[in-house]
Amino acid sequence: MLLPHYEIQLSTAERQALQVLQRAGKTPQQTVRRVSILLLAHEGLSNQAIADQVGTSRNLVQKWRKRFALYEPPLGIEEEVDPVARLGTLQDLPRSGRPPAFSPAGAAQGRRGRVPRR
């Protein structure tokens, strides 16, 4: 059996914040899955055991475990670091590509005045 390469050690504040996210009804499901992965990794389970329990692939477990374990606070911060600052790693990284043409808030800028084609 493969042992996890990245060990996850959560502080009490981080663990409580993750449990709150996991139980909240409005938390996106992808975030709940990532939180579940981290909480199970903190308990010492292997990647495959976590993947089986969460219902995802071992590669996805490895990805989120590694991303969380390798978190480093932004450079230039000399004061005390927020104890739950690592939880920002649960969000998706920025993606390249064309910006979306549709926005729920209204028409995209630069597209006003154009009549849709039929």
C-alpha positions in Angstrom: 0.0 0.0 0.0 1.3 3.5 -0.9 1.9 5.9 2.0 0.8 9.5 1.6 3.7 11.7 0.5 2.3 14.9 2.1 1.3 14.7 5.7 -1.6 17.0 6.7 -1.4 18.5 10.2 -4.3 20.9 11.0 -4.4 23.3 13.9 -7.5 23.3 16.1 -8.7 26.5 14.4 -8.3 25.1 10.9 -10.0 21.8 11.8 -13.0 23.7 13.3 -13.2 26.0 10.3 -13.2 23.0 7.9 -15.9 21.3 9.9 -18.0 24.4 9.8 -17.6 24.5 6.0 -18.4 20.9 5.6 -21.7 21.2 7.6 -22.8 24.5 6.0 -25.7 24.1 3.7 -24.6 26.7 1.2 -21.0 25.5 0.7 -20.4 24.4 -2.9 -20.1 20.6 -3.3 -16.6 20.8 -4.8 -15.4 22.7 -1.7 -17.1 20.1 0.6 -15.3 17.3 -1.2 -11.9 19.1 -0.8 -12.7 19.8 2.9 -13.5 16.1 3.4 -10.3 15.1 1.8 -8.3 17.3 4.1 -10.1 16.2 7.3 -9.6 12.5 6.4 -5.9 13.2 5.5 -5.5 14.8 9.0 -6.8 11.5 10.5 -3.9 9.7 8.7 -5.8 7.8 6.1 -4.1 6.8 2.8 -4.9 8.5 -0.5 -6.7 5.5 -1.7 -8.8 5.1 1.4 -9.8 8.8 1.2 -10.7 8.4 -2.4 -12.9 5.4 -1.7 -14.6 7.1 1.2 -15.2 10.4 -0.6 -16.0 8.8 -3.9 -13.4 10.4 -6.1 -10.0 9.4 -7.7 -6.7 9.0 -5.9 -5.2 11.6 -8.2 -7.6 14.2 -7.0 -6.8 13.4 -3.4 -3.1 13.7 -4.1 -3.6 17.0 -5.8 -5.5 18.7 -2.9 -3.3 17.1 -0.3 -0.2 18.4 -2.0 -1.7 21.9 -2.6 -2.7 22.3 1.0 0.6 20.9 2.4 2.8 23.2 0.2 0.9 26.4 1.0 3.2 29.3 1.9 1.9 32.6 3.1 2.4 35.6 0.7 5.8 37.2 0.8 6.2 40.5 2.6 3.9 39.7 5.5 5.9 40.4 8.6 3.0 40.4 11.1 1.3 37.5 12.5 -0.3 35.1 9.9 -4.0 34.3 10.2 -4.3 30.7 11.7 -6.7 29.7 9.0 -4.9 31.4 6.1 -4.2 28.0 4.5 -7.9 27.5 3.9 -7.7 29.8 0.9 -6.0 26.9 -1.0 -9.4 25.3 -1.2 -10.4 27.7 -4.0 -9.6 27.1 -7.6 -6.5 28.7 -9.1 -7.0 31.4 -11.7 -7.4 30.0 -15.2 -6.2 31.4 -18.4 -8.5 31.9 -21.4 -11.1 34.1 -22.8 -13.3 35.9 -20.2 -16.9 34.7 -20.1 -19.3 36.4 -22.6 -22.3 35.9 -20.4 -22.8 37.4 -16.9 -25.8 36.8 -14.6 -25.4 40.5 -13.7 -26.1 41.7 -17.2 -24.6 42.0 -20.7 -20.9 41.9 -20.9 -19.1 45.1 -21.6 -18.5 45.9 -25.2 -21.4 43.7 -26.3 -24.1 46.3 -25.7 -26.0 47.6 -28.6 -25.5 44.5 -30.7 -28.6 42.7 -31.8 -28.4 38.9 -31.3 -28.3 36.9 -34.5 -31.3 34.6 -35.2 
